[in-house]
Amino acid sequence: MSLSEQIMSDMKEAMKARNKVKLNTVRMIKSALMNEKIKVGHELNSDEELTVLNREKKQREESIAEFAKANRDDLADETKKELAVVESYLPKQLSDDELSEIVTSTIKEVGATGKADFGKVMKAVMPKIKGRADGKAASDAVRSQLG
C-alpha cells in the first residue's frame, strides 16, 4: 500500500472513530504531500514523501520545544500526539548502535582519516540513513568517530 493510500485509509478510520487529533494530523500530512507534489510538478517518489514526513516531524518537535519553553503544556501535549501520528508513517528509527555501525562502515568506504573528511563522510552517510535517523545524531556520530 502506498503512503497516499495509507493516509486515505487512516483518514477514513479516524473519521469513523471520531479521533480528532489523528484526523487533523493526517489531513495536515495529506495537505503537505499535495503541496509538495504541486511544487515539484510530478507524483512524489518514496524519498520525496519521506522528506515531507521528516519536515512535518521536525516542525512538531520544534513546536513542542517552544511550547515547553512558554509553559504551555496543553499545546505541547496536543503536539506530542500529532508527532506520534506523523512518526507512525516514518520507517523504524535506527538505534545509536546501528547508526554507529553505518558511520563506521562509511568511514572505511570513503577512506576518511580525520576531521577534514567530515563533509565527505556525511555526504555518504545521509542517503543511507534517510528518514531512519536524525541528521544531528548522524553528525554527532561522525564527529565522535573521526576524533
N, C-alpha and C positions, 0 to 999 in steps of 0.2 A: 504494500500500500504506500503510495507516495505521500509526501508531507501534506500537500494540499488536500488530498482525500482524507487523511487522518484528521486534519483540522476541521473539515466539514463534518465528519462523523462526530468528533468531540463537541463541536458546537451544538449539534442536534441533541446529543446526550445531555449536555449542560442545560439546554432549554427545558428538556423533559424533566430533569432533576431539579430545576429551578435553582441551580448553582450559579448565583450572580457573579461571584468572583471569577470562576473558571470561564463563564460565558464572555464576560467583558475582556478578560485576558486573551482568550482565543480569538475574539474579534480584533483586538489590537494587533495580534500576530498576523492574522489574515490580512489586515489592512497594510501592515508594514511590508509583507511579502508582495502584495499587489502594487504598492508604491515602487518597490524595487524593480518589479517586472516592467512597469511603465518606464522607469528611469533607464534601464538597460535596453529596453526595446525587444526583448525576446523572453521565452519561457525560462525560468530560473533552473539552473542545474543544482545538484545537491550541495556543491561548495558554496554557491551563492546563497542558497537557503540557509546554510549553516552560518554564514556571515551575518545575515539578517537576524537570526536567532541569537547569536552572540552579542549583537548590538543591543537587542532588546534586554538580554540578561544584564549586560553592563549598565544600561540605563537604570534598571531596577536596583542593582547593587549600589549605584551612586545615590539614588533617591533614598534608599534605606539609611545610608550613612548620613545624609543631610537631615533626614527626619530625626534620627537619633541625636544628632548634634543640637537640634532645635527642641529636644524633649517632646516630640510628637509621636509617642509610642503607638497611638491609634493608627496613624498613617503608616508608620513603619511596619506594624503587624499586617496591615492590608497589603502592603507592597511585598512583604515576605511571602504571602500566599500567592501573589501574582508570579513572583520569582520561581516558586515551586512548580507552577504550571508551565512556565517557559522552559525550565530545566527538564521537564518531562519529555520535551521534544528533542533535547540535545543528546548526543551519544554519551555513554558512560564516561565519566571523567577519569583521567589517569591518576593513579596513586603517586606519591612522591618517589617511591622506588621505581615504578615503571617509567616515570619521566626521567629519572636519573639514568636509567639504562639506555633510553633513547638518546639522551645527550651524550653519554659515554661512547656509544657506537658511532654517533655522528661526528664526534671529535676525531675518532680514529679514521672515519671515512674521508673527511676533508683534510686530514693531516695537520690539524691545529696544534700549535705548540705553546702558545701563550696568550696573554690578554689582547695582543694585537689582532688575533684571529677571531675575536668575539663576533664581529659582524658576519663573517663568513659562516661561522657555526650557527648563529641564529637564523640566517637565511636558509640553511639546510634543515634546521630543526622545525621551524614553524609549519611547513607543509605536512610534516609527519604527525604533528600533534593537533592540527587544525580542529577546533571545536571540542577537543578532548582535554585540553589544559589551557590555563590562562597564560598569556604572553609574559606577564610579570613573573610568574612562577618559573617559566622556561628560562627567562633571562637570569633569574637568581641561580638556577641550577647550572647554567653555562658559566656564569661568573665564578661560582664556587669550584667548579671542576677545572677551569682554566688557571685558577690560582690568582 
